[in-house]
Amino acid sequence: MVPVTWYMALSAAVFAIGVFGFVTRRNVIIMFMSVELMLNAVNINLVAMSHYLEDIRGQIMVFFIKAVAAAEAAIGLAIIIALFRNKPTAHIDEIKEMGG
């Protein structure tokens, strides 16, 4: 059986990759994928701890997080497509339409 610390280390590594991608890249699509990586890292952590503690609440929470992530992906991609139609660039520094 794989120890729970390995799952926690995997989750931390995936989350760190997501944070690094979000902070260093200025492409909207890459930033969006980095946020999805961070959500999946949290899901790995929740499932591992749920299995370790023999409680199903973590796995139920993952189900709801996946549902919210699907809605976020649909809305986020729609916003990206709308921005790309107005200004044909995917770099966040060149997009000023969303600024107040």
Secondary structure by P-SEA (a helix, b strand, c coil): cccaaaaaaaaaaaaaaaaaaaaccccaaaaaaaaaaaaaaaaaaaaaaaaaaccaaaaaaaaaaaaaaaaaaaaaaaaaaaaaaacccccccccccccc
